[in-house]
């Protein structure tokens, strides 16, 4: 049987889901997301975050006792409980993620000292993966080449050598391990930290952390992960100011993904990162504005479940919208929403959050499919509305929407996606239409969800659009959703 390229592209796409091992410690009045409560068919890969690398022995070590030991509280070790998911989905891949933001650079620096230290690390890594029956390892060094965060001067080149040697060693096994990495979305960090073409070649996939573009550190409100920049429609004559115009020039998903592509990373190796949380703020007392760019006095109040100032999980934002009547605004410029509290009793009631919801994530996943990226990555499963108690969209609505859109050539998934579309927003029930992108230029690429209109004229499928058949397929599928 022959299959079209589009079909093969769809069935090969990835949904990489991170599962943080510390989420089991949350003391809340809602169920904790244990592995048994997950829905494994929604993810193709699950990364358990995080293990650490001992900077002296260069061995991988678990960060929590319950990862590898029986405990009174959590009973069976987490790694063993995760592997039971494969009984329900044999194709599911489980990887251990090492590093993370708090890990710094010391251990990675020590690995890269010379060929002996690299060989020791690779041997220990393979022993660890065999012992716990992982399918591979995800390297989350934040970040090689970043001197300010402790990376050594030649870490870019040495990290590239390590990746090559790990790839060769992994593929010498009869059952090769997967080798992946989570990487920066900042073009400066990309250029300083990765030999991109080699890096992508030797890795099975690369997950770009296309979020945290804005947060409380900015002192003004900003959307966590805008698809497009606000000022990117300016004249090309302003190219000299590109580095100064953070919001419009690189602090957006579109810019970051195209930077990776322009440096030589194959599209099918890239996963577009999606955040299931928003960055929150407290608005300044003397401000009458609630728009993007409004002055703030710090990170927003911690959510009742995740308990982290400046951050709200997706399900916590749903609670703000549905129970506390926050106002939601969809910013069509950047294709993402923000929300704010309507109360003005005191300064701490003036809360604001920029985030992703089902409307914006639909646009982003269609964007990934249009560019024929390898898939998406989500941080993190425990921040979705996994109980279905908060958003009125069923269990795991965020990941389910991703799954439905990525694999929309399947008739069952088409119907399932349409059913969940009805709960996309709280203030409106608008239907949406899909407008594909054009090849990247310095102007903004518009991939939008807008109120339903007359179908666009066929001139949008002109000679400047790459792979017209793919665009037709996506367009027809999306129209099918609307007419059900």
Secondary structure, DSSP 8 states (H G I E B T S, - for coil): ----HHHHHHHT-EEEEEEEGGGGG---SS----GGG--GGG-SEEEEEEEEE-TTT--EEESSHHHHS-BTTTBS-HHHHHHGGGGT-TT-EEEEEEE-GGG-SHHHHHHTTSHHHHHHHHHHHHHHHHHHT-SEEEEE-TTTT-GGGT--TTHHHHHHHHHHHHHHHHTTSSS--EEEEEE---HHHHHHH--HHHHHHHSSEEEE----SS-GGGSB---TT-SS-TTTTS-GGGGGGTTT-HHHHTSSHHHHHHHHHHTT--GGGEEEEEESEEEEEEE-TT----STT-BEEEE----TTT--TTEEEHHHHHHHHHTS--EEEEETTTTEEEEE----SSGGG-EEEEE--HHHHHHHHHHHHHTT-SEEEEE-GGGS-TTSSSSSS-TTHHHHHHHHHHTTTSHHHHHHHHHHHTTS-SS-----EE----S--SS-----EES--S---GGGSSTTSS-HHHHHHHHHHHHHHHH-
